[in-house]
Amino acid sequence: MALLRRFGNLTLKQSIQSVAGRNNIGLFGELENQYELKIQMPKLSKLIPSNPKVWVVIGVGLAGVLILAEVQRRRIRAKNSVKEDFGAFIHRFELLPFPQPPPPAARLPLSGLTFAINDNIDVKGYVTGHGSIDWKRTHEAAEKTAVVGIRENKSYGTPTNPQNPSHIPGGSSSGSAVAVAAQIVDFALGTDTIGCIRLPASFCGILGFRPSHGIVSAIGVSPNSQSLDTVGCLASDPSVLHRVGHVLLQLNPLEPKRTRRIIIADDLFQLSKIPLQRTVHIVSKAIEKLSGYQTPKHVNLGQYIASNVLSLKSFHEEPTNQQSGMSILKALSSVMLLLQRYEFKTNHEEWIKSVKPKLGPDVSNRVWAAINTTQENVKSLYKVRMEMRAALKSLLKDDGILVIPTVADPPPKLNSRKSISSEFHDRIYALLSIATMSGGCQVTIPFGRHDDSPISVSFIASHGTDKFLLDTVLDIYPSLQEEISVISSSPPLPYTNGNMDAAELLKEKGLCLLSFRLVILMAVLKLRFEALVNDLTCVMGELAMRTSPRRTEALRRSGGTRLANIACLGGNAAYKGKQWNKAVSYYTEAIKLNETNPTYYCNRAAAYLELGCFQQAEEDCTKAISLDKKNVKAYLRRGTAKESLLFYREALQDFKYALVLEPQNKAASLAEKRLRKLIS
């Protein structure tokens, strides 16, 4: 096959998936084998109570012990039963390599590497099954794409995620990702339409490369959605990814080196579990050690897309100012899914309706949704795609690298149907749609672990700059991993406000502190506050010798409350002047002086919302609600933050509770209607 002939001295491995057998162990078998239990029993007559209720309690307790023991036994069994090759393969066979060229010619670039391929890439003499027994049964040779989904495979089961065995490994290329993550092969080939390489790479903690659309030949690869399909690769070693990428793309190894511009999409990290300050710190420290990199810049990508991809306006309702960026990303992902469904239906409708293949519930719903979709204005979908490509090209040009989180959430647990909600897909697709709809290239890069799950960031470059991206990843990867190791063993970094670089932030903070002191000085002059301070000082000094330390501290706090109120007034003035960062600094000072006032947290949340710092706004509102259960503004603002983070159901609960407290609140009523429509 044309796609494989260039790889030289390779071994292609695929195997029939099987589950390793294991003998059952009795409930207490392991315990009995390890310990000799010696318990001195009292006389039986003392243990036989006359009250039957005691026997009921004893029986319930014994049943509980047996249930717990059985649950523990099953957990141990599931943990110890590992599928052969982690269930990554459907077939295993060997292809003879092409002969090496005679000296002095160089050896073929991928000589000696082993690899795996996705089950929708043709191999001469073998039936391509697309992960479906029904497809394999009805075709002699595969011509069409595998069913795409991020859940378990109905026909062959789900491969085991080597990094997180109790969680799913990712999308339709998850078998390829598992083979690489388990170090069974050096690299793997897969297809990526709406994230089927990037998602498993992130969930399995390896590198994943989605090339620019149309750059890699798709001959011998069945189509899913021709406007979005790409053939990419996965690897755990950046040098292997670099070599494979060069072969796939047929690149010239010699190219002038360009200065690299790193651009961090601050707003997208609000969707992710990866703290923005962690990413900024790691990337900044990594490029300090390297030459040819500019200082990282920051961008609100959602707002940039809203301003430059005007055709998206017809795909979303007019949002509030705080929600405009995330709303536009949700609209972009909706267009991506509509386009994918339209082309999938064109390719597969006849076979799906005639065969009616057996699919998992989640995949089945998506397949039939695509088949039953009727898209009237198809041209508008392609127009968004064209404008998105131009917008990203304008932002990045030929020397820019956009840094975003790869996914928003950790991988769901296996067989956890309830946990994979529409909101989970919304947050993932909002991030994956950027490279997909722009046709740009993207590399998923492991970024350590968070809450015991692998996390990753992605580097995106504009369409056609694949070599530039691969060279950048190869250059920066060692420094990134070194900094990740350092920061993983360090205390969490303090939060800094978004939408500002470090120099601007320090300058702003200095100005805020100076302004705060001026406000205090003015208040002192106006209210003759110095007399009160002196009086309090004298009283506290005298009482320190006569009364308990607790009472003295109470007097100190009363003075702190007055200062906190003054700081809050400064924050209110800055907020009205639309100086959001300054307002945050004032409210932060107020909170330091008085941590029990819910108004300070609620006001700071309002400033965070204006800055697009939705996670911080949610945290402040939660704190305000814990201090005041009837704080309507806190519920409204937390609902706004959650809606902006695409947690629609949780946001709906907040707005409903606000309506309970204030039935006539128009903002809450409108939000409730909007969210009910979105959820339905």
VEXDRENTI-511457 format. One line per 10 residues: number of its first residue (from 0); their letters; for each residue y negated, x, z negated of C-alpha. Coordinates in nm, 2 decimals. Layout:
N
NUM = a = Y:X:Z | ...
// end
This chain:
680
0 = mallrrfgnl = 0.00:0.00:0.00 | -0.35:0.13:0.09 | -0.47:0.10:-0.27 | -0.19:0.32:-0.40 | -0.15:0.58:-0.13 | -0.44:0.78:-0.24 | -0.30:0.84:-0.59 | -0.07:1.12:-0.50 | 0.19:1.24:-0.76 | 0.22:0.93:-0.97
10 = tlkqsiqsva = 0.48:0.72:-1.15 | 0.43:0.35:-1.15 | 0.58:0.18:-1.46 | 0.64:-0.19:-1.53 | 0.92:-0.33:-1.74 | 1.07:-0.66:-1.83 | 0.92:-0.77:-2.16 | 1.17:-0.83:-2.45 | 1.14:-0.87:-2.82 | 1.31:-0.62:-3.03
20 = grnniglfge = 1.59:-0.78:-3.24 | 1.60:-0.75:-3.62 | 1.85:-0.86:-3.87 | 1.73:-1.12:-4.12 | 1.69:-1.01:-4.47 | 1.75:-1.24:-4.77 | 1.46:-1.37:-4.97 | 1.50:-1.12:-5.24 | 1.73:-0.87:-5.06 | 1.49:-0.58:-5.05
30 = lenqyelkiq = 1.40:-0.63:-5.41 | 1.76:-0.64:-5.52 | 1.84:-0.32:-5.33 | 1.55:-0.13:-5.48 | 1.55:-0.24:-5.84 | 1.81:-0.32:-6.11 | 1.67:-0.62:-6.30 | 1.74:-0.61:-6.67 | 1.60:-0.91:-6.85 | 1.70:-1.00:-7.20
40 = mpklsklips = 1.74:-1.38:-7.20 | 1.68:-1.59:-7.51 | 1.93:-1.84:-7.63 | 1.98:-2.13:-7.39 | 1.93:-2.39:-7.65 | 1.57:-2.28:-7.70 | 1.50:-2.32:-7.32 | 1.62:-2.68:-7.28 | 1.33:-2.91:-7.35 | 1.38:-3.28:-7.40
50 = npkvwvvigv = 1.07:-3.39:-7.20 | 1.16:-3.44:-6.82 | 0.80:-3.36:-6.72 | 0.87:-3.00:-6.82 | 1.15:-2.99:-6.57 | 0.92:-3.12:-6.30 | 0.67:-2.85:-6.37 | 0.95:-2.58:-6.37 | 1.08:-2.72:-6.04 | 0.74:-2.72:-5.87
60 = glagvlilae = 0.68:-2.37:-5.99 | 1.01:-2.25:-5.86 | 0.95:-2.41:-5.53 | 0.61:-2.24:-5.51 | 0.77:-1.90:-5.58 | 1.03:-1.96:-5.31 | 0.76:-2.07:-5.05 | 0.55:-1.76:-5.13 | 0.85:-1.53:-5.09 | 0.94:-1.69:-4.76
70 = vqrrrirakn = 0.59:-1.65:-4.63 | 0.58:-1.29:-4.73 | 0.93:-1.23:-4.57 | 0.81:-1.37:-4.24 | 0.49:-1.16:-4.25 | 0.69:-0.84:-4.31 | 0.93:-0.94:-4.03 | 0.65:-1.02:-3.78 | 0.48:-0.69:-3.87 | 0.80:-0.48:-3.82
80 = svkedfgafi = 0.93:-0.65:-3.51 | 0.76:-0.47:-3.22 | 0.81:-0.57:-2.86 | 0.95:-0.31:-2.62 | 0.65:-0.12:-2.48 | 0.43:-0.37:-2.68 | 0.52:-0.64:-2.42 | 0.29:-0.48:-2.17 | 0.52:-0.49:-1.87 | 0.69:-0.75:-1.65
90 = hrfellpfpq = 0.88:-0.51:-1.43 | 0.95:-0.14:-1.45 | 1.02:0.07:-1.14 | 0.94:0.41:-0.99 | 0.75:0.50:-0.68 | 0.82:0.84:-0.52 | 0.49:1.04:-0.50 | 0.34:1.17:-0.18 | 0.40:1.54:-0.13 | 0.13:1.78:-0.24
100 = ppppaarlpl = -0.07:1.96:0.03 | 0.03:2.32:0.09 | -0.19:2.60:-0.05 | -0.47:2.68:-0.04 | -0.55:2.31:-0.03 | -0.63:2.16:-0.37 | -0.38:1.94:-0.54 | -0.43:1.57:-0.52 | -0.68:1.46:-0.79 | -0.45:1.23:-0.99
110 = sgltfaindn = -0.14:1.45:-0.97 | 0.09:1.41:-1.27 | -0.07:1.10:-1.41 | 0.13:0.79:-1.49 | -0.02:0.45:-1.45 | 0.04:0.07:-1.46 | -0.10:-0.20:-1.24 | -0.18:-0.57:-1.29 | 0.06:-0.83:-1.16 | -0.18:-0.95:-0.89
120 = idvkgyvtgh = -0.19:-0.62:-0.70 | 0.07:-0.61:-0.42 | 0.34:-0.34:-0.42 | 0.55:-0.32:-0.10 | 0.90:-0.46:-0.15 | 0.82:-0.64:-0.47 | 0.71:-1.00:-0.54 | 0.37:-1.01:-0.70 | 0.41:-1.28:-0.97 | 0.05:-1.32:-1.10
130 = gsidwkrthe = 0.19:-1.36:-1.45 | 0.35:-1.70:-1.35 | 0.72:-1.77:-1.31 | 0.63:-2.07:-1.09 | 0.43:-1.86:-0.85 | 0.71:-1.60:-0.83 | 0.96:-1.88:-0.77 | 0.76:-2.03:-0.48 | 0.66:-1.71:-0.30 | 0.83:-1.42:-0.13
140 = aaektavvgi = 0.53:-1.20:-0.14 | 0.22:-1.25:-0.35 | -0.10:-1.34:-0.17 | -0.31:-1.51:-0.43 | -0.46:-1.42:-0.77 | -0.31:-1.46:-1.12 | -0.43:-1.73:-1.35 | -0.72:-1.59:-1.55 | -0.76:-1.66:-1.92 | -0.82:-1.49:-2.25
150 = renksygtpt = -0.52:-1.65:-2.42 | -0.15:-1.60:-2.44 | 0.07:-1.59:-2.12 | 0.29:-1.90:-2.10 | 0.55:-1.74:-1.87 | 0.61:-1.40:-2.03 | 0.45:-1.41:-2.37 | 0.15:-1.22:-2.49 | 0.15:-0.83:-2.51 | 0.10:-0.69:-2.85
160 = npqnpshipg = -0.25:-0.54:-2.92 | -0.17:-0.19:-3.05 | -0.51:-0.18:-3.23 | -0.47:-0.52:-3.39 | -0.11:-0.66:-3.36 | -0.19:-1.00:-3.51 | -0.48:-1.06:-3.26 | -0.48:-1.13:-2.88 | -0.53:-0.82:-2.66 | -0.77:-0.99:-2.41
170 = gsssgsavav = -0.77:-1.13:-2.06 | -0.54:-1.13:-1.75 | -0.55:-0.75:-1.74 | -0.44:-0.73:-2.11 | -0.10:-0.59:-2.01 | -0.27:-0.30:-1.84 | -0.50:-0.25:-2.14 | -0.21:-0.25:-2.39 | -0.01:0.00:-2.18 | -0.31:0.24:-2.20
180 = aaqivdfalg = -0.39:0.17:-2.57 | -0.03:0.23:-2.66 | -0.04:0.56:-2.47 | 0.25:0.45:-2.25 | 0.05:0.54:-1.94 | -0.25:0.75:-1.87 | -0.45:0.48:-1.69 | -0.40:0.13:-1.55 | -0.54:-0.07:-1.26 | -0.66:-0.42:-1.30
190 = tdtigcirlp = -0.89:-0.69:-1.16 | -1.21:-0.81:-1.32 | -1.36:-1.14:-1.21 | -1.54:-1.27:-1.52 | -1.44:-1.00:-1.77 | -1.06:-0.94:-1.73 | -1.10:-0.56:-1.76 | -1.39:-0.54:-1.99 | -1.26:-0.79:-2.25 | -0.92:-0.63:-2.30
200 = asfcgilgfr = -1.07:-0.29:-2.31 | -1.30:-0.40:-2.59 | -1.03:-0.58:-2.79 | -0.78:-0.28:-2.75 | -1.04:-0.01:-2.82 | -1.02:0.18:-2.49 | -1.25:0.25:-2.19 | -1.27:-0.01:-1.91 | -1.45:0.03:-1.58 | -1.57:-0.26:-1.36
210 = pshgivsaig = -1.71:-0.11:-1.03 | -1.99:-0.26:-0.83 | -1.89:-0.56:-0.64 | -1.75:-0.49:-0.30 | -1.74:-0.11:-0.35 | -1.36:-0.08:-0.40 | -1.14:-0.21:-0.12 | -0.95:-0.53:-0.22 | -0.69:-0.50:0.05 | -0.36:-0.59:-0.10
220 = vspnsqsldt = -0.52:-0.77:-0.40 | -0.51:-1.14:-0.41 | -0.84:-1.32:-0.44 | -0.96:-1.53:-0.73 | -1.33:-1.56:-0.66 | -1.43:-1.33:-0.37 | -1.80:-1.32:-0.47 | -1.71:-1.19:-0.82 | -1.37:-1.01:-0.79 | -1.35:-0.63:-0.84
230 = vgclasdpsv = -1.07:-0.38:-0.88 | -1.12:-0.15:-1.17 | -0.94:0.07:-1.42 | -0.87:0.13:-1.78 | -0.81:0.46:-1.97 | -0.84:0.61:-2.31 | -0.97:0.95:-2.19 | -1.31:0.96:-2.03 | -1.21:1.24:-1.80 | -0.92:1.04:-1.67
240 = lhrvghvllq = -1.14:0.74:-1.61 | -1.38:0.96:-1.43 | -1.11:1.10:-1.20 | -0.96:0.76:-1.12 | -1.30:0.61:-1.06 | -1.38:0.88:-0.81 | -1.06:0.82:-0.62 | -1.11:0.44:-0.62 | -1.46:0.47:-0.50 | -1.39:0.76:-0.26
250 = lnplepkrtr = -1.69:0.94:-0.40 | -1.85:1.28:-0.30 | -1.80:1.50:-0.61 | -2.13:1.68:-0.55 | -2.45:1.48:-0.61 | -2.80:1.59:-0.74 | -2.83:1.53:-1.12 | -3.10:1.28:-1.21 | -3.28:1.22:-1.54 | -3.13:0.93:-1.72
260 = riiiaddlfq = -3.32:0.64:-1.87 | -3.14:0.45:-2.15 | -3.26:0.09:-2.20 | -3.12:-0.10:-2.50 | -3.11:-0.49:-2.48 | -3.22:-0.57:-2.83 | -3.19:-0.94:-2.80 | -2.82:-0.93:-2.69 | -2.72:-0.75:-3.01 | -2.82:-1.06:-3.20
270 = lskiplqrtv = -2.50:-1.22:-3.05 | -2.29:-0.93:-3.16 | -2.13:-0.81:-3.49 | -2.26:-0.46:-3.41 | -2.59:-0.40:-3.59 | -2.87:-0.30:-3.35 | -2.99:-0.02:-3.57 | -2.64:0.14:-3.56 | -2.64:0.14:-3.18 | -2.99:0.28:-3.16
280 = hivskaiekl = -2.91:0.55:-3.41 | -2.59:0.66:-3.24 | -2.72:0.66:-2.89 | -3.05:0.84:-2.99 | -2.86:1.11:-3.19 | -2.61:1.16:-2.91 | -2.87:1.22:-2.64 | -3.07:1.46:-2.86 | -2.79:1.71:-2.81 | -2.79:1.67:-2.43
290 = sgyqtpkhvn = -3.03:1.75:-2.15 | -3.16:1.52:-1.89 | -3.21:1.20:-2.10 | -3.53:1.02:-2.18 | -3.60:0.86:-2.52 | -3.43:0.52:-2.53 | -3.65:0.22:-2.44 | -3.60:-0.14:-2.55 | -3.61:-0.47:-2.36 | -3.56:-0.84:-2.43
300 = lgqyiasnvl = -3.32:-0.89:-2.14 | -3.31:-1.27:-2.18 | -3.68:-1.30:-2.13 | -3.67:-1.05:-1.85 | -3.41:-1.26:-1.66 | -3.60:-1.58:-1.73 | -3.91:-1.42:-1.56 | -3.73:-1.27:-1.27 | -3.44:-1.51:-1.18 | -3.65:-1.82:-1.12
310 = slksfheept = -3.36:-2.02:-0.96 | -3.19:-2.03:-1.30 | -3.45:-2.29:-1.42 | -3.26:-2.57:-1.25 | -2.95:-2.49:-1.46 | -3.09:-2.53:-1.81 | -3.32:-2.75:-2.01 | -3.65:-2.63:-2.12 | -3.59:-2.45:-2.45 | -3.82:-2.36:-2.74
320 = nqqsgmsilk = -3.99:-2.02:-2.73 | -3.74:-1.87:-2.97 | -3.44:-2.00:-2.77 | -3.57:-1.91:-2.42 | -3.38:-1.58:-2.39 | -3.04:-1.70:-2.51 | -3.07:-2.03:-2.32 | -3.12:-1.84:-1.99 | -2.81:-1.63:-2.06 | -2.61:-1.94:-2.13
330 = alssvmlllq = -2.74:-2.08:-1.80 | -2.65:-1.76:-1.62 | -2.29:-1.77:-1.75 | -2.27:-2.14:-1.65 | -2.36:-2.05:-1.29 | -2.10:-1.77:-1.30 | -1.83:-2.01:-1.41 | -1.93:-2.28:-1.15 | -1.91:-2.02:-0.88 | -1.57:-1.89:-1.00
340 = ryefktnhee = -1.43:-2.24:-1.02 | -1.56:-2.33:-0.67 | -1.40:-2.03:-0.51 | -1.08:-2.05:-0.72 | -1.04:-2.41:-0.60 | -1.09:-2.31:-0.24 | -0.82:-2.05:-0.27 | -0.56:-2.23:-0.49 | -0.61:-2.61:-0.49 | -0.32:-2.68:-0.25
350 = wiksvkpklg = -0.07:-2.48:-0.44 | -0.17:-2.60:-0.78 | -0.15:-2.97:-0.68 | 0.18:-2.93:-0.50 | 0.37:-2.71:-0.75 | 0.20:-2.82:-1.08 | 0.28:-2.49:-1.25 | 0.36:-2.47:-1.62 | 0.07:-2.31:-1.80 | -0.05:-2.26:-2.16
360 = pdvsnrvwaa = -0.27:-2.54:-2.29 | -0.60:-2.34:-2.28 | -0.53:-2.19:-1.93 | -0.41:-2.53:-1.80 | -0.73:-2.70:-1.90 | -0.94:-2.43:-1.73 | -0.73:-2.44:-1.41 | -0.75:-2.82:-1.38 | -1.12:-2.82:-1.46 | -1.17:-2.58:-1.17
370 = inttqenvks = -0.95:-2.79:-0.94 | -1.13:-3.11:-1.03 | -1.48:-2.96:-1.01 | -1.70:-3.09:-0.72 | -2.00:-2.86:-0.66 | -2.27:-3.02:-0.45 | -2.53:-2.75:-0.42 | -2.32:-2.44:-0.37 | -2.61:-2.25:-0.21 | -2.80:-2.25:-0.54
380 = lykvrmemra = -2.52:-2.06:-0.70 | -2.53:-1.78:-0.45 | -2.91:-1.78:-0.47 | -2.89:-1.70:-0.85 | -2.65:-1.42:-0.77 | -2.88:-1.27:-0.52 | -3.19:-1.29:-0.75 | -2.99:-1.15:-1.04 | -2.89:-0.85:-0.84 | -3.25:-0.78:-0.73
390 = alksllkddg = -3.37:-0.83:-1.09 | -3.13:-0.58:-1.24 | -3.20:-0.33:-0.96 | -3.57:-0.36:-1.03 | -3.52:-0.29:-1.40 | -3.27:-0.01:-1.38 | -3.34:0.14:-1.03 | -3.11:0.44:-0.96 | -3.16:0.62:-1.29 | -3.13:0.35:-1.56
400 = ilviptvadp = -2.85:0.26:-1.80 | -2.86:-0.07:-1.98 | -2.68:-0.07:-2.32 | -2.54:-0.41:-2.44 | -2.26:-0.52:-2.67 | -1.94:-0.59:-2.46 | -1.84:-0.90:-2.65 | -1.99:-1.11:-2.93 | -1.69:-1.17:-3.16 | -1.37:-0.99:-3.27
410 = ppklnsrksi = -1.04:-1.09:-3.09 | -0.90:-1.42:-3.22 | -0.57:-1.43:-3.39 | -0.25:-1.51:-3.20 | -0.16:-1.88:-3.18 | -0.49:-1.97:-3.33 | -0.59:-2.26:-3.10 | -0.86:-2.39:-3.34 | -1.04:-2.06:-3.36 | -1.11:-2.03:-2.99
420 = ssefhdriya = -1.39:-2.28:-2.95 | -1.62:-2.34:-2.66 | -1.88:-2.15:-2.85 | -1.66:-1.85:-2.86 | -1.64:-1.85:-2.48 | -2.01:-1.92:-2.45 | -2.10:-1.61:-2.64 | -1.86:-1.39:-2.46 | -1.95:-1.52:-2.11 | -2.33:-1.48:-2.19
430 = llsiatmsgg = -2.27:-1.10:-2.22 | -2.01:-1.07:-1.94 | -2.22:-1.26:-1.69 | -2.48:-0.99:-1.66 | -2.28:-0.73:-1.46 | -2.07:-1.01:-1.30 | -2.36:-1.20:-1.15 | -2.57:-0.89:-1.06 | -2.28:-0.72:-0.90 | -2.36:-0.41:-1.10
440 = cqvtipfgrh = -2.11:-0.16:-1.25 | -2.02:-0.15:-1.62 | -1.81:0.07:-1.85 | -1.69:-0.05:-2.18 | -1.70:0.23:-2.44 | -1.52:0.22:-2.78 | -1.77:0.22:-3.07 | -1.55:0.25:-3.38 | -1.44:-0.04:-3.59 | -1.60:-0.33:-3.77
450 = ddspisvsfi = -1.42:-0.56:-4.02 | -1.10:-0.38:-3.92 | -1.13:-0.47:-3.55 | -1.23:-0.24:-3.26 | -1.58:-0.28:-3.14 | -1.75:-0.15:-2.82 | -2.07:-0.13:-2.63 | -2.12:-0.13:-2.26 | -2.32:0.08:-2.02 | -2.44:-0.11:-1.71
460 = ashgtdkfll = -2.60:0.04:-1.40 | -2.73:-0.13:-1.09 | -2.52:-0.21:-0.78 | -2.41:0.10:-0.60 | -2.48:0.36:-0.87 | -2.12:0.38:-0.98 | -2.10:0.76:-0.97 | -2.42:0.79:-1.17 | -2.26:0.56:-1.44 | -1.93:0.74:-1.45
470 = dtvldiypsl = -2.10:1.08:-1.47 | -2.32:0.95:-1.76 | -2.02:0.82:-1.95 | -1.83:1.15:-1.91 | -2.14:1.35:-2.02 | -2.23:1.14:-2.33 | -1.89:1.02:-2.45 | -1.81:1.32:-2.68 | -2.15:1.31:-2.85 | -2.12:0.94:-2.90
480 = qeeisvisss = -1.78:0.97:-3.06 | -1.91:1.25:-3.29 | -2.20:1.03:-3.41 | -1.97:0.73:-3.45 | -1.75:0.94:-3.68 | -2.05:1.05:-3.89 | -2.20:0.71:-3.93 | -1.87:0.55:-4.01 | -1.86:0.75:-4.33 | -2.22:0.69:-4.42
490 = pplpytngnm = -2.39:0.40:-4.60 | -2.53:0.12:-4.37 | -2.86:0.19:-4.20 | -3.16:-0.02:-4.31 | -3.26:-0.30:-4.08 | -3.56:-0.24:-3.86 | -3.75:-0.51:-3.67 | -3.65:-0.56:-3.30 | -3.87:-0.53:-2.99 | -4.03:-0.21:-3.11
500 = daaellkekg = -3.94:0.16:-3.07 | -3.92:0.38:-3.38 | -4.27:0.54:-3.34 | -4.44:0.20:-3.29 | -4.25:0.06:-3.59 | -4.35:0.34:-3.82 | -4.71:0.30:-3.70 | -4.70:-0.07:-3.76 | -4.54:-0.03:-4.10 | -4.82:0.21:-4.20
510 = lcllsfrlvi = -5.09:-0.03:-4.08 | -4.92:-0.31:-4.27 | -4.91:-0.12:-4.59 | -5.28:-0.02:-4.55 | -5.37:-0.39:-4.47 | -5.17:-0.50:-4.78 | -5.37:-0.26:-5.00 | -5.69:-0.39:-4.86 | -5.59:-0.75:-4.93 | -5.50:-0.65:-5.28
520 = lmavlklrfe = -5.84:-0.48:-5.32 | -6.03:-0.78:-5.19 | -5.83:-1.01:-5.42 | -5.91:-0.78:-5.71 | -6.28:-0.78:-5.64 | -6.29:-1.16:-5.58 | -6.08:-1.26:-5.88 | -6.18:-0.98:-6.12 | -5.81:-0.91:-6.12 | -5.86:-0.56:-6.28
530 = alvndltcvm = -5.96:-0.72:-6.60 | -5.64:-0.92:-6.61 | -5.44:-0.61:-6.53 | -5.60:-0.42:-6.81 | -5.55:-0.70:-7.05 | -5.19:-0.73:-6.95 | -5.14:-0.35:-6.99 | -5.29:-0.36:-7.34 | -5.09:-0.66:-7.44 | -4.77:-0.51:-7.30
540 = gelamrtspr = -4.84:-0.18:-7.47 | -4.90:-0.35:-7.81 | -4.60:-0.58:-7.77 | -4.38:-0.29:-7.67 | -4.39:-0.18:-8.03 | -4.36:-0.52:-8.18 | -4.14:-0.73:-7.95 | -3.82:-0.70:-7.75 | -3.80:-0.53:-7.41 | -3.70:-0.86:-7.25
550 = rtealrrsgg = -4.03:-1.02:-7.34 | -4.23:-0.72:-7.22 | -4.05:-0.74:-6.89 | -4.13:-1.11:-6.86 | -4.50:-1.02:-6.89 | -4.47:-0.76:-6.61 | -4.30:-1.02:-6.39 | -4.59:-1.26:-6.44 | -4.82:-1.00:-6.29 | -4.58:-0.93:-6.01
560 = trlaniaclg = -4.57:-1.30:-5.92 | -4.95:-1.30:-5.87 | -4.92:-1.00:-5.64 | -4.63:-1.15:-5.45 | -4.84:-1.46:-5.38 | -5.12:-1.25:-5.25 | -4.87:-1.06:-5.02 | -4.75:-1.40:-4.90 | -5.10:-1.51:-4.81 | -5.13:-1.19:-4.61
570 = gnaaykgkqw = -4.81:-1.28:-4.43 | -4.93:-1.63:-4.35 | -5.25:-1.48:-4.20 | -5.06:-1.24:-3.99 | -4.82:-1.52:-3.88 | -5.11:-1.73:-3.77 | -5.25:-1.44:-3.58 | -4.91:-1.40:-3.40 | -4.86:-1.05:-3.56 | -4.49:-1.11:-3.63
580 = nkavsyytea = -4.39:-0.76:-3.74 | -4.69:-0.75:-3.97 | -4.59:-1.09:-4.12 | -4.24:-0.97:-4.18 | -4.37:-0.66:-4.37 | -4.60:-0.88:-4.59 | -4.32:-1.12:-4.67 | -4.09:-0.83:-4.75 | -4.34:-0.70:-5.00 | -4.36:-1.04:-5.16
590 = iklnetnpty = -3.98:-1.06:-5.19 | -3.97:-0.72:-5.35 | -4.22:-0.84:-5.61 | -4.05:-1.18:-5.66 | -3.69:-1.22:-5.54 | -3.65:-1.58:-5.66 | -3.91:-1.76:-5.45 | -3.74:-1.94:-5.16 | -4.07:-1.98:-4.97 | -4.10:-1.61:-4.91
600 = ycnraaayle = -3.75:-1.60:-4.75 | -3.82:-1.91:-4.55 | -4.15:-1.78:-4.42 | -4.00:-1.44:-4.33 | -3.73:-1.63:-4.14 | -4.00:-1.80:-3.93 | -4.14:-1.46:-3.83 | -3.79:-1.33:-3.75 | -3.74:-1.63:-3.52 | -4.05:-1.54:-3.33
610 = lgcfqqaeed = -3.92:-1.18:-3.30 | -3.58:-1.30:-3.17 | -3.41:-1.16:-3.48 | -3.18:-1.46:-3.52 | -2.92:-1.30:-3.75 | -3.19:-1.19:-4.00 | -3.35:-1.54:-3.98 | -3.02:-1.70:-4.06 | -2.96:-1.47:-4.36 | -3.31:-1.54:-4.50
620 = ctkaisldkk = -3.27:-1.92:-4.46 | -2.93:-1.91:-4.63 | -3.09:-1.72:-4.93 | -3.38:-1.98:-4.94 | -3.13:-2.26:-4.94 | -2.93:-2.10:-5.23 | -3.25:-2.10:-5.43 | -3.36:-2.45:-5.32 | -3.10:-2.69:-5.19 | -3.37:-2.93:-5.07
630 = nvkaylrrgt = -3.57:-2.68:-4.86 | -3.60:-2.88:-4.53 | -3.78:-2.60:-4.35 | -3.49:-2.36:-4.43 | -3.24:-2.60:-4.28 | -3.45:-2.64:-3.97 | -3.50:-2.27:-3.92 | -3.14:-2.18:-3.99 | -3.04:-2.45:-3.74 | -3.27:-2.30:-3.48
640 = akesllfyre = -3.13:-1.95:-3.55 | -2.77:-2.07:-3.52 | -2.84:-2.26:-3.20 | -3.00:-1.95:-3.05 | -2.68:-1.76:-3.14 | -2.48:-2.03:-2.96 | -2.32:-2.16:-3.28 | -2.39:-2.52:-3.18 | -2.16:-2.70:-3.43 | -2.30:-2.51:-3.73
650 = alqdfkyalv = -2.65:-2.57:-3.61 | -2.59:-2.94:-3.58 | -2.48:-2.95:-3.94 | -2.80:-2.80:-4.05 | -3.02:-3.04:-3.85 | -2.81:-3.33:-3.98 | -2.87:-3.22:-4.34 | -3.24:-3.19:-4.27 | -3.24:-3.55:-4.15 | -3.06:-3.65:-4.48
660 = lepqnkaasl = -3.35:-3.50:-4.67 | -3.62:-3.62:-4.43 | -3.49:-3.91:-4.21 | -3.82:-3.93:-4.01 | -3.83:-3.56:-3.92 | -3.88:-3.56:-3.54 | -3.78:-3.19:-3.49 | -3.45:-3.24:-3.66 | -3.39:-3.57:-3.47 | -3.45:-3.41:-3.13
670 = aekrlrklis = -3.24:-3.11:-3.22 | -2.95:-3.33:-3.32 | -2.96:-3.52:-2.99 | -2.98:-3.20:-2.79 | -2.69:-3.03:-2.97 | -2.47:-3.34:-2.95 | -2.52:-3.33:-2.57 | -2.45:-2.96:-2.55 | -2.13:-2.99:-2.76 | -2.00:-3.29:-2.55
// end
